[in-house]
Amino acid sequence: MPPELSETPTVPDHAAPDRTVTDGAAEDGATPDGAAAPAPKGRPRSEAVSQAILEAALDLIAEHENTTDVSVEAIAERSGVSKASIYRRWSSKEEIIAAAMECIKAPLPAEMPRTSLRDDLVHLGHSMVRTYGERDTKVLRCMMVAMKDPEYKRHHDRLVERRRRFVRDTLAYWAERGQVRPDLDLHLAVAMIVSPMLTIYVYGHYAELQAPDTVEQIVDALVGGIGTALASG
């Protein structure tokens, strides 16, 4: 097994901080004599460690073409990170896999136009368009099968809810400004907006529908049903 990647004790919100000091080493952030250590330059080492773990998980999923044969031990071996370090970040293999699959998706937009409902939905749709390589395409296929595992689905749904809430909040923003029908079920509307984008651009179905203006066509069809007269202006 390759040498373990170095790390700082930064831990995600869902994990309890591990402040144990082993082998007589001082805690990260301080020198043995108690003086503060200089802040590292560049990307934090803890972020690099987390990314190595997720990349190892993705590689293994693609190689096995399933999640069942992927183990925490194999992820540790591939990433060069100890199991203890992995478990400080994620509580189970299923949580690691959910996080790995989430990280290959396009990130949420940093900001929205907020000029109209249509403009926001078009911007959101284009942010979901992403070209996937062979490895990540295999991983996406495995995601659908992995959803049969209740433990994986629980972690997947928790992560995906953040994305759904982002779309829901966008709709609510325009509902307050009269551009969304007041009787609209926002949860249903989120599914109506996100599902076509995922089907065409993420899962690769209906490839013949992929065109430069496909996002605009989808949004215009949706706004015609969920919007008001103000939304098309």
N, C-alpha and C positions, 0 to 999 in steps of 0.2 A: 504494500500500500504506500502511495506517495506521501511525503511529509505533509502534515496537516497545515492548511492555510492559517496564517495568523489572523487574529480578530480582536476587536474591542468588545466590551460587554454590552453593547447596544442591543436591545431585544425588542421585538415588535410588541404592540400594546397587549396582544392576547397572551403573551407569555410572561411568567414571573421572572424578574431579574435574578440572575445567578451571580452572587457576589462572593462565591467561594474562591479562595486563593489556594492553589495547589503547588506542591513541590517548592515551597518557600518563595514563590514569585510574588512580587508586588502587584496590586491591582493595576489594570490598565489606567493610564492617565496620571500616574505618579511614579517617580523614580524610587529606588529602594530607600533612599535617605529621606523620603517624604516630600521632596520638591516636586512641583507640578511639571509633568513632561510636556514638551512643546507639542502643539496640535499638529497632527499629520497633514501633509499637503495632498491635494488631489482627492479622489473619491475615497470616502471612509472605508477602512479595511472591512468593517462589519458588513457594509453593503456589497463589497466584492465577494465576501464569503457567502452571503445569502444568494447572490447571483450564481455563484459556482454550484451551489446545491440545486437550484432550480434548473440550471442548464443540464446538469447531470441527470436529473429526473426526466427532463424532456428527451434527452438522448436515449435513455433506457426505454422509455415508452415507445419511441419510434422504432427502436431496434426490435423490441419484443412484439410490437404492434398490438399491445394490450397493457393494461395497468396491473393485472393480476400477478404477473411474473416479476414485477418491479418490487424490490424490497429496500428498506432503509439501509440495510447493510451494503447493498449494491450501490445505492446513491452515495453513501459515505466513501466507498472504495473509488468510485468514478470521480467524485469531486475533490477527494483529498481532505475532507472535513470529517472530524470524528462524529460518531453517533450522538455523543453528549452535546456537541455544538449544534447539531441538527435539531435535537429535541428541545434545545433552549429557544428555538425559533418556532417550531411547529410540533403539535402534540401527537401526530400520527402520520403514517404514510399517506392516508387519504387526504389529510390537510395539506401535506407537501404537494401532492399531485394537483389538487385544486388550485393552489397558489401558482404552480408551474404553468398550468393551462391558462390561468388568468393572465399571466405576464406576457403571453404571446399575442394577446388581443391588442388592438389599437387603443391607446390611452384616451380617456375622456378629454374633450376640448378644454383648454385652459380658460377660455372665455367664450362667450356667445355674442353674436352681433346685437341682439336685442333691438332690432329694427322692425321686425314683424315675426309673426308665428312662422310663416313660410321660410323666411331667411334663417331663423334659428334651426328649423327642421332640416333644411338643405345643408346647413353647416354641420349639423350633427351627423347627417347621413354620410357626407363626404369624409368625416373623421373616422367612420367605421370601415371605409374602403382600404383594404390593405392587401398587398401581394405576399402570399405565404410560400416559403420554400418547401422542398420535399419533406423534410423532417417535420415541420410544423403542420403540414397538411395531414400527415399520418397521425399526429397527436390529436388534431381536431376530430378525426374519424373515431379515435379511441374514446374521446370525451363522451360521445353519445352512448357508447356501450357502458362506460363507467357510471353513467347516471343510474344504472340499475342497482348500484351499491348505495344503500341508504346513508351510510356514513360519509361517503364521498359527496353524495347529493347535498347533504346538510352543509358541508363546507362550501361547495360550489354555489348553492343558493345564497349563502351569506355574502359571498363576494359579488355575485351578480346583482344582488339587491341594490348595491351602491350605484351601479349603472342604471338600473331601472328607476331608482329614486331621482337620478339626475334628469332623466327624460320627463318623469312625472312632475318634477319641480318646474321644468321649462313650460310644460302645458299649463300648470297652475299659474305661472307668471302671466301667461297670455289670457288665461280665463279671467283673471282679475282686471284685465284691460279690454275685455269684451271681444276678444278674437277667437275664443273657444266656446262652443255651445255650453250653456250653464248646466245642462242635464247630462253632460258627457261623463261616462265612467272612465276616470283617468287611468286606472289599472288596465282596462281593456284597450284604451287608446295606446298605451305604451307597447302592448303586444302587437297592435296593428302597425305601429311604426317600426319597431325593432325587428320583428320576425322576417319581413321581406328583405331587409338589408342583410341580416345574418344568412338567410337562405341563399341569396344570390352571391354575396361577396365573401362570406366567411366559409360556408359549407360548399360553395361551388356548384350549387344546383342551378338549373336554368341558365347555363352559361351564355346561351343565345340572347339573353336579355341584358347582358352587360354591355352598356354603351356609355358614351361620355355624358349623356343627359338622363341616365336611368334614375339616379337619385332624385333629380328634379321631377321626373314623371311620377315616381312613387309619391313624393311629397304633395304634388299638385292633386293627385287623385285622393289622397287622404284629407288634405285641407278642404277639398270640396265637400267632404262628408262630415268632418269634425269641427270645421271652422264656421265662422259667421261671415257676413258680408265684409266686415272690417279686415278679416284675415287675408283676403286676396289683394288688398290694396298695397 
